Amino acid sequence: MPSVTYVEANGASHTVDVAVGENVMRGALYNGIEGIAGECGGAASCATCHCYVDPAWTEKVGGPADEVEEELLEATACPPTSASRLSCQIIMSDALDGLIVHLPERQF
């Protein structure tokens, strides 16, 4: 099973296994990772699963956010960057084993 490392804004990191086909948001929620709320349950309609993809992984997760994500990211609690993604839109695969995402200071 591939793993994801979630790095909190304070620098604390948590590496957990996330099943292939599951999204990065649910991986955090199922493992009690603080920093991702996922209020809409992964429907790409709330942006409370905002994360910053580590630069080494940007291309592997499918590059920058698409148009729908971009619109939602404009309303995040912490400023979006070119590395911003909605973690509900990153679907785990074996190719993403070792993925690193950084969490914003807050989601609300």
NORBEL-V314961 format. One record per residue. RES is the residue in three letters. SS is DSSP state (2 for helix, 1 for strand, 0 for the rest). PSI is psi in degrees with one decimal (none if undefined). Layout:
# NORBEL-V314961
res->(RES,RES)
ss->(SS,SS)
psi->(PSI,PSI)
This chain:
# NORBEL-V314961
res->(MET,PRO,SER,VAL,THR,TYR,VAL,GLU,ALA,ASN,GLY,ALA,SER,HIS,THR,VAL,ASP,VAL,ALA,VAL,GLY,GLU,ASN,VAL,MET,ARG,GLY,ALA,LEU,TYR,ASN,GLY,ILE,GLU,GLY,ILE,ALA,GLY,GLU,CYS,GLY,GLY,ALA,ALA,SER,CYS,ALA,THR,CYS,HIS,CYS,TYR,VAL,ASP,PRO,ALA,TRP,THR,GLU,LYS,VAL,GLY,GLY,PRO,ALA,ASP,GLU,VAL,GLU,GLU,GLU,LEU,LEU,GLU,ALA,THR,ALA,CYS,PRO,PRO,THR,SER,ALA,SER,ARG,LEU,SER,CYS,GLN,ILE,ILE,MET,SER,ASP,ALA,LEU,ASP,GLY,LEU,ILE,VAL,HIS,LEU,PRO,GLU,ARG,GLN,PHE)
ss->(0,0,1,1,1,1,1,0,0,0,0,0,1,1,1,1,1,0,0,0,0,0,1,2,2,2,2,2,2,2,0,0,0,0,0,0,0,0,0,0,0,0,0,0,0,0,0,0,0,1,1,1,1,0,2,2,2,0,0,0,0,0,0,0,0,0,2,2,2,2,2,2,2,0,0,0,0,0,0,0,0,0,0,1,1,1,2,2,2,0,1,0,0,2,2,2,0,0,1,1,1,1,1,0,0,0,0,0)
psi->(133.2,155.6,155.7,137.3,122.1,121.9,115.5,162.2,-27.5,1.3,-14.2,138.4,151.1,122.8,124.6,156.9,138.5,125.1,145.2,133.8,-13.4,157.1,161.5,-33.6,-50.7,-32.6,-40.4,-47.2,-45.3,-21.6,11.5,29.1,122.8,145.8,-9.9,124.7,-46.2,45.4,-34.1,0.5,10.5,18.1,7.6,49.7,6.3,-24.4,19.2,17.1,23.9,135.6,166.4,116.5,131.3,137.9,-32.0,-15.5,-3.5,-51.6,-35.4,-28.5,2.9,17.7,-156.7,168.8,148.7,-176.7,-40.9,-47.1,-45.2,-44.2,-43.9,-38.4,-21.6,-18.2,17.8,156.8,-33.2,146.2,132.5,155.2,-177.5,-15.3,-2.0,138.6,160.2,121.6,-19.0,-15.1,2.4,109.9,127.3,143.3,168.5,-30.4,-18.7,11.4,122.4,2.9,140.2,126.8,143.0,136.6,142.9,167.7,-32.1,160.7,-14.7,none)
